[in-house]
Amino acid sequence: MDHDIVHMRLTIWLTIATLCTVIVFAAFPFLDLRISTLFFSGQAGDWVGRSPDFMFWRDVLRHGGEAFAVVTFLIFLGNVLIGTTQQTGWRVWAFIWGNTLACAGLLVNGILKTWLGRARPDGVLEFGGTQTFTPAFQLSNQCFKNCSFSSGEAALIASVVLPVCVLLWPQLTRRGKIVCALVAAFLIIATAAMRMAAGRHFLSDTTMSILFAALTTLILYRRLAIGQHRHVLGVGPVASDVSVLLRQSSSQGLRLLQIMAWKSVKAMRHLRAYVARERRRLSQRRSGMAVE
């Protein structure tokens, strides 16, 4: 019951915070341009976040988040296939990779970045580009694929980090919780800042992606009953499950795992093909609107 009350309060406050954020960026769209100006060198005509050091750490965070999500997906499949011999169960792993799929995969990259058409900061007139700045949450024809709203990488890191914090939280000491919160905040904020510093996203892009990740985390927490199962995630159970999966490397279990992984890859290819067709259709429609 206590967990239900905490979850309800978090959901209410997060919903209020999201609505307030939407209102602020809708009422004061110039905030995006003002913040982006801090990262743009007018004399050099370039963005401060495009140095090799920035790009290196950006790649580390991005590829690290992607790799972690893939690993959790494979462990999830192993739990489903092997069943009762696994100590952690499938729910905790579905919580992590499912959140990444729902937020970064479907919501942000599959819908928002495909359909809203917002130009990136480095492409707008205010920063030497040729496209028109569009306030957040508005449909536009300034971009036709991989657009600015919202940030895919901020959504990726937040949708990985937040479920991990939720799963580890009950097992941590007070000092451990402080460290966990600081590390999570650093990873998420650093990712958002590097994307803005590179001229690839506005403040509203990154902020909304983080809020979307938090909302999907709360939704999946309830749907998967994580409050009743997150206590199983520890170093011992995880190590035991991974060792069992490795021992099954030549067994029928791994062959089934490979088959399911291949089917998942095929499904993703079909999804990408569908998205590509829809993008072409949207591009043709926007081109028609521009001509008119």
Summary of the structure (lengths in Angstrom):
residues: 292
radius of gyration: 20.9
end to end distance: 58.2
largest distance: 64.1
contacts: 932
relative contact order: 0.15
helix: 78%
strand: 2%
